[in-house]
Amino acid sequence: MHLLERIDSWSVTRPERAAHISGDAVLTYQQLTSQSNQLAHYLLNNLPHDRAPIALVGHKQSEMLIGFLGCLKAGHSYIPLDASLPAQRIEAIVQTANATLLTVDELKAILPGVKLPENFTACPLEPDDAWYIIFTSGSTGTPKGVTITRHNLENFIEWILAEQKFEEAQEIFLNQAPFSFDLSVMDLYSSLATGGTLFSLEKEEMVEPKKLYAALAKSQLTVWVSTPSFARLCLMDPHFNESLLPQVRKFWFCGETLAPEIAALLLERFPKAEVWNTYGPTEATVATTSIQITNEVIEKYRPLPVGRAKPGTRVEIHTPEGKPAPGGERGEMIIAGENVSVGYFNQAELSSKAFFQMDGQRAYHTGDWGHIRDGLIFFDGRMDFQIKLNGYRIEIGDIEANLHALPNVRDAVVLLTLKNERADYLTAFVILKDPGAQTDFELMRAMKKQLGERLPEYMLPRKFIFLSGFPTTPNGKVDRKKLAETLA
């Protein structure tokens, strides 16, 4: 069954079941279907039938779900953008995609005035049509949009439902990540496909422990979906245990490395729950591998494996020459299969460098180091300057390019600072054109404010170090290793 049809079917069989809860707002399946149909009717009558993407700006309001489905029913893919993004960043994405911009407030104003005809029919969405486009950090300072088709997404959902065996119309899924981050696709569509309830944590609940635990206590969660970083934060409180979430039966992680100590503590505090680790870049539709982490797995492997490839997909380890690496040796992780994206939206040259054909299947150069042991795949880190911090994929070059664009910056280098071998925060080394008489603290505060107008908060360096020059290597490049040694 077409995924949209599957979602809409719950409005017939479970019309009053909550599809989404955000704060005090509850959206039922009947409301989700009827209001997304209203929006689709409006878009079909007010936008060209050119299948151009629509950028939806909001946070975790139910209108975002209505917007996603409404765009699709009108024949348009959607670009999810969080309202916390700087206006300049949103504008750059909209221009790159040549997209129509629609905000949650505009959507709220539109819906009450739309009368849906009895003979309304949604625009057909073919398997190769784009479903969503998620923009990730680009090394040139310009975001790049990963196009995921209906077939990509349905292939992912088919695998997930078969593996995880969710109970239909009974599960409550945690939504921790903003919809602009592809981890949210995992909880959003697993929930909607099974008639589940998506329980979103709002921004203030994420940063205020008292509000966070009050929200979790009332959530009745059965499936926890988050980055390992967020679970680590919650585990700092000893009250984060089975008594707080008595119905949770699954912890499901993606977005960054799952540390053994986090998995072990979860199994100790939630003895009735399963812990699952997954791996996959945005370009391969959220996740490509998975494994249930048990105490036996933790005892045997450090670091933890990311599991085995989903059915119909291959994950191979290649040497720099593009040949399969000998067993157990480290190389680049290559993903091939039906979950691989068709490429970067409107960026053919960039797509040709990352995507290729391998034995008749679409394949992707992940840029990740990996190796295989005992038939299990292990992620060994990034090959370039792309990093994962708090679950967000960040191109160091993106931050550096935006630093260079600031009027008083002569040169800048950004490094990831580790704590206990774990990604902790970003440090910017900056050479100014004119330091002036300001203190380093005053300079740092001014620079953070300027950079915050260009980049989302999660990409801002925590620490700024101002220098008169950078150490260089024999070939004249900035010696990043020596800079990193100053942080030790």
N, C-alpha and C positions, 0 to 999 in steps of 0.2 A: 504493500500500500504506500502511495505517495506520502511523504512525511507530513506535508500540510494537511492532507486528508485525515491522516491518523490523529493529528492534534485536534482538528475540528470535530472528529467523531466523539470526543469526550464531552462536547457540548450537548450531545444527544443522550449519551449513556450516563453521564455524571454532570449535568448542567450546573448544579450548585456547589460542586467541589471547588475548593480554592486552587486556582492555577498559580497564583502569585500572592505573597504576603510581603509587604515592605512597610515597616512601622505599624501604624494602625490601619493602613489601606489594604483591602482584600479584593482581589480580582478573581471572579469565578470563570470557569471554562465557557459558560454561556456568554458572559460579558466579553471575554477575550475573542471569541469567534464573531459575535455580532459587531463589536466595535472595530475589529480589524477589517471586517467586510465593509463597514462604513468608510473607513479610511481608504481602502482600495478603490471604492466607488468614487470617492472624491479625487484621488490621484489620477484615475483613468480619465476623468473629465477635465482635469486641470493641468496635466503634464503631457508632453509628447509621448507617444508610444514607442520610445526609442531604447528602452531597457537600460537607460543610463542610471548609475547608482544614485541612491539618496543617502545623504549623511544625516544620521539621527543623533542629536545632541541632548544628553540628559544624564541622569545618574542611575539610580536603581528604582525609579518610579515604574509602576505598572504600565504606564503609557509607552515605555520603551518596548515592552513585549508586543503591545498592540501595534506599535510602529513597525517592528520587524516583520510581523506577519502581514500587516497591511501593505507594506512595500512589495513583498513577495507576491501577494495576490494581485497586485497591479502590474506585475511583470518587471519589477525593479529589484536589483540586489540592494542590500543596505550596508552602510558603513557605520558601525557603532562608535560614537565618540563620547567620552566622559566629559561632563560639564566642568570638571576641574582642570582640563587642558587649557593652556594659555590661548587667548584669541588668535594670536599670530600662528600658532601651531594648527589650530582648526582651519584657519583660512588657507594655509599651505596645503593641507590635505584636500580640502574642497576644490582648490584650484588644480591640484595634481590629477584628481579623479574627474574633474569637470562635472561635479555632482551638484544636485539640488540640496540645499540645506534646510532641515526641518528640526525645530526644537520641540521639547516636551511642552513648553508653554503654548507654542503655536498649535500643536496637536490637540491640546485641551480646548483651545478656542474653536478649532475646526469641527470636532466631532458632534457637538450638540446641534449644529445646523445642517447635518447631513441626513437626508431621508433616503433610506435604502430601498430600492425597488424590489418587488417580490421576485422578479426574474433575474436578480443579480447573479452573474457568473464570474468567477475569478479568472484572471488571465492565466493560461496554461504555462507552467514552468517545466521546461524540458530538462532531462538529466545533465546536459552539458551547460546549462545556463548557470550563471553565477548566483550563489545564495547570499553570501556575505563577503565583504572585503575588509580585512583587518590590517590597519597600518601599524608597522613596526618601525623601530629606530633604523635609520639609514646612515651609512658611514660617511656620506657626503654632507650630512646636515639636513637632507631632505627625506622625509618619511617615505617608506615604500609600502605599497598595498598588496597583500597576499590575497589572491582570488581563490575562494573555495566554492566549488560547484555543488549543485543539488546532489549529484552522484557521489562526490567526495564525502559530503556530510552523511548521506544515507548509508554509505558504506561503513563509516565510523560508528554510527548509531546501531546498525545491525550487529556489528561485532560486540559492542559494549553490552547491549541487551542480552545477547546470547551468553556472554561470559559472566556478567554480574547478576543475572537472574532476579531483577527487581520485581517486587510485587505490584501488579497493576492497581492503580487508583488507591494506593496505600502509602507510598513512600513520601517522605518530606526531605528535600535536598537543601543543603546549605549553599547559598550563593555568597561567597566572600569576595571574589574578584569582580572588578567593574566589567561591564559588558564590552568595553573596548579591549579587554585582555582575553585572549582566546581560551584560557582556562575556564572562563564562564560558559563557553559553548558546551563543555562537558556536563555541567550541572543543569543548564537551561534546557537543552534538548533531550537529555536523558529523562528529565522530569516531565516535560511536555509530551514526549512520546509515550510515556507509561501512565499518563493521567495522574502524575504526582503533583506535589505542591512545592514550588520554589520559594524558599525562605531567604530573603535578602537581608544582609546586615547593612544598615545605613552608615554613612561616613562617621557620624558622631559616635555610633556604637562601636566602631572599629578602633577608636582612639581613647575612649573613656571606659576603663575596666568595669566600673559599676554598671554602666548601661549595657556593656557587652554581655556580662554574665546574667543580667536581668533578661535580655533578649534571648539568650541561649536557653535559659531556664523555662521560658514559655514556648519555645520553638517546637518541641516534640520531634526533633530531628531524628531521622533514621539513617541518613546518608550524609556524611561529612565530606565536603569537597573543598580543598584549599591548597595553598602552597605549604610546604613544610615549615617555612618561616612563620606563618601565622599560627600553626599548631605549636611551634616552639614557644611563641609568645604566650599562648594560652596555658601551656604546661608549666609556666613559671609560677602559676597560682596552684597551690595544692588542692584547691576546691574544684579544679577542672578534672572531674572524674565521673564515674558511672552514676553517681547520685545526681549530678547536674544534668546529664543526658542519658536517662535510663533506657531510652528506646533506640539509641544509636547502635547500629549493627555493622557499619562499614565506614572506614576512613580511607579516602580515595585521594591520592596525591599526584600532582603534576606541576610542571612549571620550573622546578629546580631540583637539586640533589636532596634526596631523603637521607638524613644522617641516621646511623644505626641506633644512637641513643634516643632519638625521638621515637622511632618505631618501637623500641623496647619499652619506653615509658608508657606509650599508648596501650600496648598489650598488657602492661601491668595495671594501669588505671581503668581500662575498659576490657576486662577479660572475656566478655561475650562478643566483642567486635572483631572484625577482620581489618587488617591493614594492607592496602594495596599501593604499590609503587608503579608509576608509569613514566614513559619518556616519549617525547615527540616535539618537533618544531612546529610552529604555526603553518609552515609550508606543507606539512604532512597531516593536516587536519587534527590538531590538538595532541593526539597520542598515537603511538605506533607500536609500543611494546608495553607489557604489563607483567606483574608477578605479585602473588600474595606473599607478604613478608611475615614469616612465622619466627618464633624463637630459634628454631633450628637453622633457618636461613641467616639470622643475625649472628649466630654462633659460628657459622661456617665461612661467611663472607664479610670482609671489610675492605673497601666500601661495599655497599649493597648493590646487587645487580638491578638492572632496570627490566629484566625479564626476557621474554621471547616475543618475536614479531607476531602481530595479529595475522590470522589466516588470510592468505592471498597477497600478503605483503612480504617483501624481503628486506632485511637489514644486513648489509655486507660491510666488511672492514677492508678498505682498499689502501694500498701503498701509494706514495706520491706519484708513481707511474700509472696509477689507475688499475693495477692488478690486485686480485684478492690477496690479502695479507696471509702469510702462513699462520696456522692455528695458534691462537694465544697471543700473537703479536699485535701491537698497537697500530692503528691506522685510522683513516677517515671513515666515519660512519656514512654509508650510502643507503638511502631508502628508495625502494622501487615498489610501485603498486598503485591500486585504484584510489588510495587516499592521498596521493601526491597532487598538489595544486597544479593548475594549468599555467601558473606563473605570476609575475608581478604586474599589476594592472597598469596598462599604458607604458610599460617599461620593457620593451622587447629586448634591448641589448643586455640589460641587467638579468632578465629571465634566461637568456641564452647561456649566460655564464654559470647559472646555478642549476638549471634544469636540463635534462638530456634524456635520450632513449637508451634503455638497457634491456637487451633481449626482448624487445617489443613492448616493454612497459615504460611508463613515464617514471623518471628517477630524479633524485635531488641530492646535490652535494650539501650535506649538513654543515660542514666546517667544524664538526665535533670529532674529537679523538675518542676512540673506543676500542674494546677488544672483546673476544669471546672466550669464555672458560666454562667447561662442563655444559656446553650448549646454551649458556646464558650470556646475555649481552650486558656489558659494563660501559658506562659513560665515564670518560677520562678527562673531560674538560674541553674548552674551546681551543681551536687552532689559531685563531686570529685575535683581534681586540674586541670581539663581541663577548659580553659577559652576562651572567644572570645574577641579579641582585634583588632580594626579596620577591623572587618569582617573576620579575620583569626582565625581559630580554633587552639589553641596551648595547648600542654601538658606541664605543668610546669615541670614535671619530665624529659621531653626531654631536656629542657634547663639546668636543674640541673645536669643531667647525663653528658652533654657535658662540663659543668663547672668543674665537678669532674675529667674529663679526662685531664684537663690542668695541666702541670707539677708542678706548684707552688701552686696549690689549695689543701688545706687540707679538707675543707668542704664548702658547699654553699647551700643557700636557696634562692628561688626566689618568690617574692610576687607581686601580681597585686596591683597597686596604683590607687585609685579611686579619681575622682574630680567631685563634685556635684553628687555623687552616680552613676557616669559613668566611665567605664573602661578608664583609661588615659594612663598609661605606666607601664613598669615592673621595679622593683627594685631588685637587687641582693645583698644579704648579704654574704660576703665571708670571710673565715678564711684562711690566707696564711700560707704556710710552712715556708717561709722566707720573711718577709716584706721588708727587706733591708733598704736602705736609701732613697728610692723614696718617693715622695709626693703621697697623695691619688689620685690627678689628674693624675700624671704620671702612677700610677698603673692602674687606670681606663682606660686610653687610651691604655695601652699595653694589658690589658685584653680584651677590646672590639675588638682590632685587631685580637687577637688569636681566640676569639670566633667567629668572623666574617668569619674565614676560615672554620668553622664547621657548622654554622647555617645561614639561610637566614636573611636578615636585619630586617624583621618584628618580629623576635623572639629575637632580642638583647635587653637586659635591657638598659634603658636609664640612670639609676642611679646605682652606685656601692657603697656600704657601707662596709668598711673593719673593722672587729672586731677580738678580741682575743679569743672570745668564744660565744656560743649561749645560751640563756636562755632555760631551759628544763622544761617539765611537770613532775608531780610526777612519771609517768611511764618511764621517761628517754628519751622521744621524744623531738625534738626541739619544743619549744613553739612558734609557728608561730603567735599566737595572740599577744604575748608580742612584738615580732618583728614588727608586724604591728602597734602597738601603738606608736612606735618610729617615724613613718611616719606621725602621725596625727598632 
